[in-house]
Amino acid sequence: MKSERCRLSSYSTWPRDTNIVPEALAQAGLFYLCRADRVKCAFCGGILRNWGPSEEPMREHRKYFPTCPFLQHPMAAGNLMAEDESPDSVSMVSFSPSSLLYTSDGQSRY
């Protein structure tokens, strides 16, 4: 999920009644967990949810996970930005909730 295009592909079932657009979420390093409006950072594992109408994904990511390697140095963290990827160089992944692993306390781990 370090590819922005792969993160964006996880939003196929994103709730349509939210003001947050999948492109902004993917650009902020986040992929969709296919549960309500929960997203997870592909780099620090932080989970964000309950998006308000005026919230911006990058700002919220930085607010709650300031030490995330993606936020500090996106390229060094291994981020592949969509404009740097050719469609042939990235294999899209199919993402579903069943591909998540869960810990004993009910937290998802991707």
Backbone torsions as a table, in degrees:
resi	resn	phi	psi	omega
1	MET	NA	14.5	177.8
2	LYS	-78.9	-7.1	175.9
3	SER	-91.0	129.2	179.0
4	GLU	-59.9	-38.6	178.8
5	ARG	-64.0	-39.7	177.8
6	CYS	-66.8	-41.3	177.2
7	ARG	-60.7	-43.8	-179.5
8	LEU	-61.7	-36.0	-179.8
9	SER	-66.2	-18.5	179.5
10	SER	-73.7	-10.9	-174.7
11	TYR	-93.2	19.2	-177.0
12	SER	-61.5	-26.0	179.0
13	THR	-113.5	21.5	179.4
14	TRP	-58.9	137.0	-179.8
15	PRO	-56.9	129.7	-177.4
16	ARG	-78.7	-13.2	-176.9
17	ASP	-91.4	16.0	177.7
18	THR	-107.2	151.0	178.7
19	ASN	-84.0	-8.3	-178.5
20	ILE	-83.8	124.8	-177.3
21	VAL	-92.7	141.9	-179.1
22	PRO	-55.0	-36.1	-179.4
23	GLU	-59.6	-42.2	179.7
24	ALA	-67.4	-37.4	178.5
25	LEU	-66.0	-46.2	179.7
26	ALA	-63.8	-39.4	178.2
27	GLN	-65.2	-25.1	178.5
28	ALA	-86.6	8.6	177.2
29	GLY	87.0	11.6	-171.8
30	LEU	-106.4	143.2	173.6
31	PHE	-123.4	156.6	-173.9
32	TYR	-82.7	135.7	179.2
33	LEU	-92.4	5.0	177.7
34	CYS	59.3	35.1	178.3
35	ARG	-145.9	112.7	-177.7
36	ALA	51.2	-123.8	178.5
37	ASP	-118.2	33.0	-178.5
38	ARG	-81.5	132.6	176.2
39	VAL	-129.6	158.9	-177.0
40	LYS	-134.9	141.6	177.5
41	CYS	-77.8	131.9	179.4
42	ALA	-74.0	-7.7	-174.2
43	PHE	-113.0	-38.4	-179.5
44	CYS	-111.5	-12.6	-179.8
45	GLY	81.6	1.9	179.6
46	GLY	-66.3	141.8	-179.3
47	ILE	-113.1	132.8	177.0
48	LEU	-121.3	147.3	-179.3
49	ARG	-157.6	178.6	178.9
50	ASN	56.1	55.0	-177.5
51	TRP	-68.8	131.5	174.5
52	GLY	-87.2	162.0	-174.1
53	PRO	-63.3	-27.5	-176.8
54	SER	-106.0	7.2	-177.9
55	GLU	-77.4	144.1	178.2
56	GLU	-110.6	127.1	-175.2
57	PRO	-52.5	-46.4	-177.9
58	MET	-64.6	-42.1	-179.8
59	ARG	-65.0	-42.5	179.4
60	GLU	-67.4	-39.7	177.7
61	HIS	-59.3	-48.1	-179.7
62	ARG	-64.8	-36.5	-178.9
63	LYS	-63.6	-45.2	-174.5
64	TYR	-94.0	-20.7	-178.0
65	PHE	-135.4	62.9	-173.4
66	PRO	-63.7	-20.8	-179.3
67	THR	-94.6	8.3	179.8
68	CYS	-57.8	129.8	179.3
69	PRO	-62.0	-30.9	177.5
70	PHE	-62.8	-41.9	-178.5
71	LEU	-71.5	-32.6	-178.9
72	GLN	-79.0	-45.1	-177.6
73	HIS	-150.2	82.5	-174.3
74	PRO	-53.4	-44.5	-177.5
75	MET	-71.7	-39.2	178.5
76	ALA	-65.9	-28.8	179.3
77	ALA	-75.9	-11.4	179.0
78	GLY	101.3	12.4	179.8
79	ASN	-66.4	135.8	173.0
80	LEU	-111.8	110.4	-178.8
81	MET	-76.5	147.0	-175.9
82	ALA	-56.8	-41.9	-177.3
83	GLU	-71.0	-16.1	177.7
84	ASP	-91.1	-7.4	-176.9
85	GLU	-101.7	136.6	170.1
86	SER	-88.8	148.3	-178.7
87	PRO	-56.3	-29.3	-178.9
88	ASP	-80.9	-16.6	-175.1
89	SER	-87.9	-10.8	-177.5
90	VAL	-120.8	127.5	174.5
91	SER	-92.1	125.1	-178.8
92	MET	-73.8	144.2	-179.9
93	VAL	-109.0	149.5	174.2
94	SER	-90.9	128.5	-175.9
95	PHE	-117.6	132.2	176.8
96	SER	-144.4	156.8	180.0
97	PRO	-58.1	-27.9	-178.9
98	SER	-69.6	-13.1	178.7
99	SER	-85.3	-1.7	177.9
100	LEU	-84.7	150.1	172.8
101	LEU	-105.1	144.1	180.0
102	TYR	-118.7	141.0	177.8
103	THR	-85.6	172.6	-177.6
104	SER	-63.8	-23.3	178.8
105	ASP	-91.0	10.7	174.6
106	GLY	87.3	1.3	179.0
107	GLN	-79.2	140.7	178.4
108	SER	-83.6	146.3	175.3
109	ARG	-133.5	125.8	-179.5
110	TYR	-100.7	NA	NA
